[in-house]
């Protein structure tokens, strides 16, 4: 079985041995849960409850009438104390429903199995997934009901299940594939059914041989294929995994559906099982809690709205004061200023680093070595984009396709001069996007 990959990328220290062999640990909510009404790309939800209301597990507590949005549900039963802006992972504050947990876990009447998807019309399946609030749970948060229902002129040929999990430290998808493989396969069959795709590929990096072995033992049908990928970052990025698995390159400015492909995360597929078989909407998330400052690194299954502080406490607390805390992976995650922010649908990990792990470097002049160009998975020229941004040359930034950057950080990682390349390219990308928006 050949190992597939893409051109470019890097091989950082993956540090997955801290968590990848440990079973998932179940975490229950504490006295309060704070559930943000923004857990997806798109319009923030409006609250459907008010202060003083009693809510149940799985009850819809927020929704929006916008096309790009997804409802939010309560992960506990109890009383709504407040609806107000609360700390969010990106440093801002987001309108959130604060619930006093009564620890009764009373299920809402709406929590019933959705039924046999094979007996449902495409619209019924799409609406079921929408009502469940399922979004891309690998980090992007794109509403799933939109992804699986592309315009009629887009013919989906292939479904890719993204089990690469290329970010260092993270083992969330790894453990999910090992412990929930049948639920995951159920979700793939739902995707094949609704999209009418010819084939599905389960793409797994070769640093997860136990997952690959387990899948091969499942005697999968002819239209579901296991594809081992080279362990390389950012193998799990959408356009890169499409190229690695199918050989198809998504053109500049195009979406995966434009080339007949949709990509879904492992956890997202398991969520399909939960709604169709159990009737449970998206109310929990498996999260990798790791880093050198964590006493008991592992993968923890927590209700949405549990704070990062509670997650670290579930992992035994800290062995030393963290120098840096990141939500997500170390390459593309968001640095945290507070542990009061909490778990949302896109929380793949929460990492606490020691001073050694989080050490800073001092920039020195560019050596013009070209390493950043060699590793860029989007075939850009990061050093030239950085220079254009520093002199605020919008025309050059646009011509250098700064807008195509996926912000993976490979350029900064490989740079021997420790240039802040990805930060500068992000600024350039934002400037070009603003310029494009102003032209419309």
N, C-alpha and C positions, 0 to 999 in steps of 0.2 A: 504494500500500500504506500504510494508516494506521498511525500510531505509537501504541501503547497505553501506558497508565500507570495509576497509582492515585492516590488523594487523599493529599496530604501529602508528606513526604520533603524532601531537601535536595540541593544541587548543590555538593559540595566540590571542591577542586582534585584531579583524578584522577591525575595524574602517571604515567599508563600509557605515555607516550611513551618512558620510560626502558627499557621491556622489550618492548612489544607487537610490534615489528617484527623482533625477533631470533629466529632459529631456536632450538629447544630444544637444550641442551647435555647430553650424556650424562656422568654422573659415576659412577665406580666406587668401591666401598667401599675403605677403608683397612685397616690390619692388624687392627683390632677393630671389630665392630659390636655395638651394645647395643640389643636389641629388646625394648621394653616388652611385657608381657603384657596391657596395657590399651590398646586402640587403637579403642575403640568405646564407645557408650553401653550400659550394662548391666554384667553381672557380669564381673569380671576373670578371665582365663584361669588355669588351673593349668598348670604346666609338664608337658610330656610327655617331656622329656629330662632328663638329669642331668649333673652335672659329669663331664667326661671323655668324654662321648659324641661321636661324629663325626656331624655333620649335613650334609645336602645342600641345594642350592637348591630351594625349593618344598616342603621337608619341613615337615609340621605339627609345631610345637614347643610349642604351647599351645592349650588348649581348655577349655570350661566346659560343664556340663550344664544351665545355666540357659536359659530360653526366649529372653531378651534377651541375646545374646552372639554372638561370632563368633570362629572360630579364628585363630591367628597362625602365620605360616610363616617359615622362615628365608630370608633374602635372599642368603645366601652359603653356600659349603661350608667346613667347617672343624671345629675342636674346640671344644666347650663348656667355657669356662674357669670360669665361675661362674654361679649363678642367685641374684641378690640384688637388693635395692632400689637403684635408680639414679635420678639426676636426671630429672625429668619436666617437660614444658613449663609446667605450672601451678605450679611451685615446690615441689611435693611430691616424694617418691620413690616409685617404682612397681617392683614385682618385675619383673626383666628378665633375659633370657637373653644372656649375654656370650659372643660367639663369636670365636675367633681365625681370621681369614680365611686360607685356604690358597691363595687366588687361582686355584684350579682351576675354579671355577664348575661343579662336578659336579652334574648335575640329579638330583633324587630320582626314583625309579621311578614315583611317583604322578603325575608331570607328563606327562600324556597328554591329548590333546583329549577333551573331554567328549562330543562327538558332535553329531549333528544335533538341535537342540532341537525341531524340528517332529515328530520321531519319538518324543519323550519325553513322558511323562505330566506333568501339573502338579507332582505330588509329586517326580518325578525332577528337574525343573528347579529347584524350590525347594531340594532337597537338594544339588544341584550348586553352586548359588550360595552356600549355607551353607558347604559344605566349602571353598570358595575363599576364605572370609573377606572377602567383599565387603561394604563398608559405605558409607554416604554419605560421599563423599570431598571434599565441598565444605566440610566443617567440623563438621557435626553428628555424624557417625559412627554413625547409626542403622543396625543390621544390615539389609541389603537383602532378605534372604530373608523377613523379617517384613513389610516394607513392601509387597512384591509379592504377599503372601498374606494379605490382610485377611480378617476374619470373613465367613462365607458370606452374611450378610445385607447386606454392603456391595458394591454393584455399581459397579465402576470403569468410568466412561465415557470419561475423558480421561487421557492421560499427558502430562506436561509435562517437557521436557528443559530444565533451568535453565542457560542459557548467558549469563545476565545479567552475572555477575561485576562487581557494582556497587561493591565495595570499592576505594578508591583504591590505586594502585601495583600491584595484582595483575593478571597477564596469563596465569596458568596455564591457565585454561579457554580463553582466546582462542587461545593457541598450540596447545592440544590440538585445538580444532575445526578449525584450519587444517591441521594436520599429520596428524591421525588421523580425518578426517571419515568415511571409509568404515567404520572400526571403530565409530565412534559410531553411525552409521546402522544397523549390524548390531545393536548393543545396543538401539536403539529398537524394532527388529522383534521382538527377544526379549521386550521388555516388552509390546508389543501382543499377542503370541501368548499369553503367560502370563496377562495380566489380562483378555483379551477386550475390551479398550477399543475404542471406535469410532474414536477419533482420537488422534493424537499431535501436539503442538505443540513446535517448537524455538524457544524464546524467547531472543532475542539483543538486547542494547542497541544502539542505533543509533550508538554510537561504535566499532562493529566492522563497518564496511561491507564489509570484505574477506570476513568470515565470511558475512554475509548474501548477498553476490554469489556466493560459492562454493556455498552451499547451494541457491540458486535455479537454478544451472547443473546441478544434479544430477538434474533432472527427477524430483522426488520423487513417490511414488504419491499418490493422491487423499486418503488418510487421514493423511498427514504434512504439516503446514503450518508454514512459517517465519513467525514473528511478531516483527516489529521492535518493540522497546520503547523508550520514552523513556529516555535516559541520566539516571538519577536514583537516588539512594541512599535507602532500601534496596530497590531494585527486585528484587533476587534473593532477598529473604526469602520464605519459603514461602507465607504467606497473601497477601502483596502480589502475588506473581507469579501466583497463581491468580486474584486479582481482576483484574489487568491483562489476562491472556490470555483468560479465559473469562467474566468479568463476575460470577462466582460469589463470594459472600462466605462465608468459613468462619465459622460462628457462634461466639459466646463459648463456650469450653470444648470445642469440637469439633475433630476432626482432619480433614485433607484427604480421607481415605477416606470420611468421613461425608457428604461432598458429591460423592462419585464421582470423585475426582481423586487421582493420585499424582504426586509431583514427584521427579525424579532429577537428580543432577549429571552433567555432561559426562564427567568422569573415571570415574564409576561405570559409565556405559554402555560406555566403552572396556574396562573390566575384564571385562564380559560377553564381549566378543570374545576377550579373552585366555584365558579359561577354556574357552569352547566350541570355539574354533578351535586354540589353542596348548596348552591344558591348564595354563597358568601361573596360579597363584593370585595373590592380592594381595601383591606383594613389593617393588614400586617405587612411587615417587610423584613426579610433576612438581611442582616448587616454585618460586615466584617469589622470587628473591633480589634485593632492591632497597633503595632508600633513598639519601639524599644522601651517606652515608658509605661506600658500596660502590663499589669501583673499576670493576667490570664487571657492572652490573645485567643480569639476564636470567632466563630460565626454565631450571631445571636438573632433569634427570631422575635421581633418586638412589635407591639401594636403601634400604629401610626399615632404620633403625638407624644410619645415617650421622649424625654429630653436626652441630650447627649450625656449629661451628667449622670442620669440613671443608667444609661448603657455602660458607661465606664465603671460605675459601681457594681453592675452585674458581672463585669469582667474582673472584679477584685480590686478595682482602684488602680492607683499609680505606684510604680516602684520608685519613681523620682518625679520631681516637678517637670511637666512637659515644657519643652522649649517652643514647640509649635503643634497646633492641632489642626487637622485637615478633614473636611468632609469629602469623601470620594477617594480617589487614588492620589498618590504623591505627584503624578505627572500633570493631571488635569483637574485635581480637586480644588476646593475653596478653603482658604485659611479661615479659621474661626476666631472671633473675638469674644465669644461667650459660649458657655456650655448650656445656656438656657434654650437655645434653638433645639429643635427636635427632629425626630424621624419623619420623613415624608416618603412618598412612593418612589422617589429617585435616589434615596440614600443607599448607596452600595457599600459604603464603608465610613468609619470614623477612626482616624489614626492619631495617636499621640506620640510625637517624636522626642527623643532625647536631644540635648544640645549637639551631640556628635552627628546624629542623623539629619538635623536641621541646619547644619553649619552653612554660613553665608560665604560667598566668595567676592573678591574685589575684581571689578572689570579691568581689563587691560586692552590695549589697542588690538584691533583685528589683524590677524596674521595672514589673511587672504589665503587660507589653506584649502578652502572649499569643502570642509567636512560637513558644514550645515546644508550645503547643496546636495551632497551625496546621500544624506540620510533623510531628507525631506520626503515624506510619503506622497506629497502632492506635487512633487517636482518643481517647487518654487526656488527662488534665490533669496533666502532669508537675510543674508548680509546686505544685499542691495536694497531690499525693502526697508531694512532698519535705517540705512543711510538716507533713503528718500524720506522716511518719516522724520528723522532728525532735522532735515532742512525744510520740512513741510511741503514737499514737492508732490502735490496731489496727482498730477498727471503721471509722474513716474510710478507712484504707488498703484495707480489703476492699471498701467501697462504691465507692471510686474505681477498682476493678478493677486494682490494682497487679499482680496475678498475670498479667495479659494482656500486660505489657511484654515486648517481644522483645529489649530491651537493645541496641538499634541505636546509641544515642548521638546521634541527630538533635537531641534537645532540648538537650543540652550544647553541641553544635556551633553551634547557632543563637543561643544565649543571649547577649545583649549584656553581661550582668553576669557572665558566665563562672561561673555557678552550677554546682556539681557535681551536676547533676540526675540523670544516668543512674546515678551511684554511689548516690545516695540512693534512687532508685526501685528499684534492685537490692536494697538492704537491705530496703525495704518489701515487695518481692516475696517475699524469703526469709522474712520474718516472717509474711506471710499464708499462705504454703505450709506453714510449721511449724504455724500455728494450724489449718489445714484437716486436716493429718495427725493432730494431737492429738485432733480431734473424732471420728475414725474408731474 
